[in-house]
C-alpha cells in the first residue's frame, strides 16, 4: 500500500526470513562466520541461541545461501517428533532410500545413514544437519542426535550438527543426563538484541534494500523504535511497518517519534509510555510537586504555615501525600551524559560523502588499472575493452567477503550510502576483521561489520589470464591449455610433473581440479572456470598479480 509513496520496490519490514535483508550486527556476523567455519573445518555440534525474533532463522537462511559447494544439508524445522521419525526425516532430506519395512526401525535408519555418510565422505563432501527450534527436542531424541556424532572415520566426524533454539535450549542441554552431548558442543553463540546504533542501522539497511533513496525515519524516531522494540528485530519490523503505514495515511514522507509511538501502541494493544518517563527521576518529580504544593498551600492559606479551614481531606492534603509517596519511591537512573565524540575512525558513510568526487566509476577504474601497472582513459571507450587491450580481463559479479579473500585481487566495490547514492570504491586490502579502501588518496581501514552495511555484494576485479585466450576449461576438451592446467595443478599440490603428451581433460584431471577447488573453498564442479584459474594463478604466483590478502607469516 505505502511502497510507491516512499519510492520502495517492496515492503521493507516483512517478518519472513529473507537473506537479502540480513543485517549483520557484530554478533550476527560472528555467528555466521563461525557457522561457516564449522561446516568447513569442524565436526560435532554448534549451538546457536537467541530470544524470539532476534534473527536466528534469518542467519540460517543466509548460511544456506553461502554454503560451500561440497556440503549436503538436512534441515529439520519441526523437531517435535520421535527418535525414529527424526532419523527418517534426515534420510528423506539426504535422499536416502528407506524400505517400507525399515521406516520405524531406529537400527535400520542408523545403518542406512552410516552408509550414506561414509559414501559422501569418500566423495569429498560434508553433511550438515541443521535443527531449528531445537529447544523442542525431547531428551530421547537428543540422545539419538548424540549417537549420530559417533559416525566417524579414524580422523573425521562424518556429520556436522547445528542446533538452533531459544534460550531454553541452553537449559535443556545443562541437564545431567545430557552432559555427554553438551561436552561435544564445539561452539556456543547467543544472539543478543540490537543496540540503539544497530537498530538505526538495521532500519536504514532494510529501507535501502527495499529501494529507498531518502531517509524516511527521523533520528528521534529511530531511537523510539529501539526503546519500544527493545532491539528485537522481529518487533522492529512490525513497529516500522505500522509506522510507515501511519505516515502514508497522513501523507507524510517522514516518520517521526509520535508515529512510532502510535504504531507501537497498535502492536502492543495498549498505550506506550512517553520516553521522558523512562529517565525522569522520582526525586525531580517530587521536587516539582513539592514546589507546586507550597505555592498552592500559601495561596490558599494566605500566610505561611497555616492551613486553610476545612483543608483536611482536600486536594492540598492529597498533594502533600502524593509528593511524599513519590519522594519515597526508588529513583530511576537519569540518562547517561553524552560522551564527547572521539577523534577515532571516521564513519564510512561520512567518508563516502566527503570524498564523493573520488568515488565515481572513472576514478575507481583509474585506481584499479594502476594496481596492475595499466592505464585507463575515460575517453578511450569501455573499461573492460581497455583492459583486454592490455592483457587483462574483467570479472563482474555478486559475492561475499569470503569470496573476495579467496580471489585475492584488488576490486571495485559498489557501496550505497544512507541516502541511496552509489559509490565505486577500490578495495586494496582485506583481512579477517577489516577492509582497506582507497578514499581521498589515503588507505582507510573499515571494519567488515561497518562496511557490510553499505555493500550488497557487487564487485568488479581484473585478472591476467595465464592462457593466450581467457576461456573455461571443461572435461573432454584437449590441447595446450589442458596441458598447462594439469601441470599447474600438480605443481600447486606438490605432485611430480605429469608424463609428457597428455593433453586431454580426463577423469584424473577432473579429480585434480575438484581437489584444488575443495582445498580453496571454491564451487566443487571439476570445471576450471575463471575463479579456479585466478586462485591457481595466486597460488603459483605465476603472473605477478597484485593481491589484497597479506601472506601468512610462518613461525
N, C-alpha and C positions, 0 to 999 in steps of 0.2 A: 504493500500500500504506500509506504513512505519512501521506497527506494529511489524512484525517479526524482522526488522532491529534493533529496540530498545528493543527487548525482551518483547513486550507487548502482552497481550491476546486480547485486543480490543482497539479501538481508545479512548483515554482518554478525548478528548475535544469535544465530541458530544454536540450539543446545546439542545438536548431533556432533559427534567427534570427528570433524573434518580435519585431516592433517594439514591442509593448506593454511589453516588458521592457527596452527600450533605456535604459541608464543613461548619461547624458551627463556624462562626465568633462570637464574643461576642454578637453582636446584633441579629444575626440569632438564636443563642442558646436561647437568652432571648425571642425572638418572639415565637419560637417553644414551649418553656416551658409554656409561658402564654396561648398559644392556647390550649395546653393540659389541663392546669388548668381550663380554661374557659369551656371546654367541660365537665369536671367532676363536676365542682362546681358552675359555674356562670349561668347567663341567660341574654337574651337581645342581645346586639351587641358587636362584637370585630372588630376593623378596622386595617387592615394591608396594609401599602402603601410602595411604593418604585419606583425608576425610572425604566425605561425599562431595563430588563436584570440584575437586582440586586438579583434575586433568589427567588422571591415571589412564583412562581408556584412550584419550587423545594421544598420550605419549606412546602407547602400544600401537595405535594406528600408524603413527609416524615411524615407529620401529619397523613395522611390517613393510612400509614403503622403502626403507633403506636397507633391508636385509641383503646380505651378500648372496650372489647367485648360487652358491653351493649349499644353501640352507633350505631344508624342508621344514615346514611348520605345521603343527597340530594345535588348533586354537579351540579351547573349551570355554564357552561363555556362561553355561549353566551347570555348575558343579554339584547341584543338589541331586546326586544320583548315587547308586550303589557302586561298590568297587568294580564289579563285573561290567556295569554299564559305563563306567569311567574308562576302563580298558577298551571296551568295544568302540567307544567314541574316538579314542586315539587311533585305533585301527582304521576306522572309517575316514578320519582326517588324512591319514597317510596312505589311503587307498590299498590297504591290506585286505586281501580276500579272506573272509571268515566263513567257514562252512556253517550251515544252519545248526548242526549238532553241537558246535563249539561256542555258540554265541553267549551262553550262560555260564561257561566254564572259565574260571579265573586262570587255571593252569594252561588251558589251550590258548587263551588270549595272550598270556605272558610268553609262551613258546613262540607264537606267531610274531609277536613284537620283537622278541630277541633275535629271531632270524632276519626280520626286516632291518633292524638296526645294524646288525653285522654286515648285511649286504650293502646298506647305504654307506657304512664306514669304508668298506672295500672300494667303493666307487668315489671316495674322496669327498663325500658330502657329510653334512652335520644335520642332526634332527633336533628341533627346538619345540618343546611343549610349553604353551602359554595358557595359564589358567586364570581367568578373570573371576572376580567376586570369590576369591579363594577362602575368605572367612566363612563361607557357607559349606566348606568341605567337612564331611564327618571324620571322626577320628579313624574309623576303619579305612576310609578312602585315602586319607593322608598316609596311613601306614602302607597302603598299596603304592602310593606315589613314591614313598621312600624306597620300596623294593625295586622300583624301576631304575633307580640310580645304581643298583647292583649290576646292571647290564653294562659291562665294560670289557675292554681288552686289557692286556698287561700294562698298558701305558695311558689309556684314554677312556674317559667316560663316553658312552655312546649316546647319551641323552642330556641335553641342557634343559632345565626346567625353570620357568619363570612364574612365580606366584604373585598375583596382584590382588590387593584387597584393602578393605578399610582397616583402621587401627585395631579392630578386634582380631585381625589375623595374627598380630604380634602376641596378643594374649593367648590365642589358641596354641601357637607354637611354643609358648612358655610352659605348657603343661608337662609334668614329669614324664608321662607316658609317650610324649613326642620328642624327648630330648635327643634321640638318635637322629631324627630328621633335622632338628634345629642345628645340630653340630655340623651338618653338611651344607648349610647355607653359607655361601662364599661372599655374598654381598647383600647388604640391607640398606634400602634407601626410602626415605619418607618425604613425601611432597608436602611442604608447608604452604599455607595461604600466601598470596602475593602481598608484598609491602605496598605502601602508598605509591611509591615511584613505579613499581612494577605494575600496579593496577592501571595507572595512567598510560604506561607503555603498552599494556595489553589492549586497552580500549583503542588507542591510536593504531596499533598494529592491525586489529581486526577491521577497523574502518578503512585502512589503506588497502588491505587485501580485497575488500568488497568494492573498491574503486573510488573511494573518497579522495578528493583533491584539495579539500579545505578542512579546517578543524571545526567539528560540529559541537564538541563539548568544551565548555569553558574550564579553566583551571580549577575554579571553585567547585564546579560540577563533578570533576574527576575526583576531587578529594571527598566529596559527598558519596560518590559511588563506592569508594573504598571503605568509608566509615560504615555505610549501610549494608555492604555485602560482606564485610569482614575479610575481604581479599579472596573469597571463594569464586573461582572463575565461572562456575555454572550460575551462581546468583548474580554475578556481574552481568552475565549475558541477559538474564531475564529483566533486570532493572534497566539496563541500557536499551533493550528493545522497547520496553514500555515508555521510556523517556523519549526516544526518537518518535514514537507514535504520538505522544503528547505534544511534542514540538510541531509535528506535521499538522495536527488538528488545529493548532493555534497559528499556523502559517509562520512559524519562527524557525529560521535556519540555524539558530544557536540554542543549544540545550544548556540551561542554567541550573543552579543548585535547587531552586524551587521545583522545577520539573522533575529533577531526580528524586526529591523527597516525595512528590506526588506519586511517581512511579513505584517507589519502594512501598508506599502506603498501600497501593493496589496489590502489590506482590505479597506483602505480609498480611493483608486483610485487616490492618489496624493503622492508626496514625503513627508516624515515626517521630521521635523527639527532634527538636531543633538542635543543631550542633553545639550551640553555646552551653546547653545543659550538661554536655559531656565534660567540659573543663571548668566551668564556673565553680568556685569553691563555696561550700556551705557557709564558711565564715564571711565571705563577701556578701552573700545574700542576707545573712543575719545582720551584718553591719548596716546594710541599706535599709532593711526593715526597721531596725532599731532607730535609725535617724528619722525615718518616716513616723514611727511611733511617738518619738519625743516631740516632733513637731505637731502632730495631731493632738497629743495629750496636752501640750501647752496651749494650743489654740482653743481646746475645749474647756480647760480649767481657768484660763485667764491669768494664771500665775503659776510659777514652777512649784512642783512638789505637792500640789493639791488636786485631787481627783474631783471631777465634776459630780454633782449629786446625781444619784441614780446610775452611775457608771458601772456598777457591778453587773457582770454578765453581758456587757455591751461590746461593741466592736473594739474599743480600746483595750479591754482586757484580753479579748481573743488575739489581738495583735501582739501583745506582750507575750502571751503563752506561745504563739506561733514562732515568735522571734527566739524565745528560749529553746524551743524544740529544735529549730533549725541549727542554732548555735551548738547544741549538744550532739548533733548528728556528725558522723565521721566525715571529714573533709575529703573531697576528691582532689586528685593531683592536678595542679594547673598545667597548661601546656608547656612543654619544654621550650626554653628560649631558642630562638632561631640561631643556628650557628652561622658565623661568617663564612661565605664561600671561600674555599681554599684554592690557591693558585696551582692546582694539580692539573690533571689531564683535562683538556678542553673537550666537551662532548662532541661526538662525531657529527650530530646534526648541525651544531654551530659551525664546525669546520667546513661542512658542505656549503652552508650559506655564505660563510666568509670567503671561501675560495671558489665561488660559483663559476668564475671565468676560467678556472683551471680544471673544471670537470666536464668540459664539452667532449664530444666524440673525437673531434680533431686533436685536441690537446692530449687525450688519453692514448690515441693511436700513435701520436708522435713519441710519447714516452715508451710505449710498448715496443715500437720498432727500434728505438735506441738501445733497449736492453739486448737486442740481437746484433747491434752494430749496423743496423739497416736504417734507411731514411724513409720518411713518409711526407709526401707533399699533398696537401688537401686539393690542390688544383689538378693533380695528375690522375684522378679517377678513383675508383673504389679501393679501399684499403687492402682487401684480400687479393685483388688483382695486382696491386703494387707488391704485396708480399710474395706472390707467385713469381714475379719477375726477378725477385732477389733470393729465390731458392727456398722460400718459406711457404707454409700452408696455414690456413685458419681452421680453428675448431671452435664452433659456437654451439653451446648447449646449456641446459639447466642441470645443476648438480648440487653437491654439498661440500662442506669444508673438508670432509674426509677424502672426497674425490679430488679436490684441488691439491691436497697433500700428496696423494698418490701420483697425480700427473706431474706435480713439481715443476711447474713453469709459471713465469710471470703472466698475469691475466688481468683483463679489464673486467671489473665487476660493475653491474648496474645497480646503483643504490637509489632508493626512493626516500626523500626526506619527509618531515612531518606534515608538509603542506602539499605533498604529492608530486613535487618536482623530481625528475630523474637526473642522476649524476653518473658519469662514466669515470671510474677511479681505478688507477693502476694498483694492483696487489703485488707488492715486491718482496714480501716476506710472510712466513706463516709458521707458527709453532702450535703446541697443544693449547696454549692459553690466549694468544693474541694474534692479530693480523697486522701487517705493516702496510700502510697506504702511502703513496706519493701524493702529497697535497701541498700546494703553495711552495713547491721546491724543497720541501722537507719530508723526512720519513716520520710518519705519525703512527704510533703504536696504539691499537684499539683492541679492547678485549673481544673475544669471539662472541660473548653474550651480547655486548653492546652492538657490534657490527651486524649480528643476526637480525636485529630489529629493522634494519634498513635494506638488507639483501635478501631477495626472494629466490636466489639460485641461478640467475642468468650470468653467464660469463663468456668471454672470448679470449682465446690464447693463440699464440703462434707456435709452430713446431717445425723442425727441419727434417723432412723425410730422409731416412737413410737410403732409400731406394731412388732410382732415377726418376720414377714416376710414383707419386703417392697413390697407393691402392690397397684395398683389403685383400688379404691372402686367405683362401679357404681350402678345406680338404679337397683333394682331387686335382688341384692346379699343379703346374710344373714350370720349371725354368730357373734362371739365375736368382730370381727373387726368393724362391723357395729354398735354394741352397744357402743364401745369406741368412734366412730365418733360422734354418737348422743350426748353422754354425754359431750364430749369435746366441741362441737359446742354450746350446751346450756350453758355450763359454760362460754365460751368465750363471749357470748352475754348476760350474766347476767340473764338467764332464770332458773327457778326451774328445778330440776332433772326430767328426764322422768320416766314414770312408768316402773317398772322392767319387764323384759321379752321381750321387743320389740327389736328384732334383725334383722328386715327386713329393707332394704334400700327402704323406701316407698316414696310417693309423699311429705309427710311432711318433711322428712329428705332432700329430694332434694331441697325443698324451703329453708331450713336452710343453706344448702351448698351454694346456689345461693346468699342468703343474705350476707353470710360471704365473698364470692368472690367479690361481688359488693362493699362491705364496704372497702375491701383491694385492690381494683383495679386489681383483677385477672380476667382471662377469665371466664365469667359467663356461665357455661355449666352444672352445677348441678352434676359434677363428681369430686370426691375427689381424685385428682391426686397428684403427687409429690409436686408441688408448693403449692397447697392448704394445704397439710399436713405440709410442712415446716413452712408456715406462721402461721398455727394453733398452732404448737409447740412453735413458738416465742411468740405468744400472751399469751399462758398459762405458758410459761417458764417451760415447763414440764421436759425437759431433760438437763437443764443447758447448752444449746448450746452457743458457742461463737457468738457474733454479731458484726456488723460493724457500725450500726447507733446508736448514743448516745440517750438514752431515753429522752423524752421531760421533761423539768423541769416545774413543776406545780407552779402556782403563780408568 
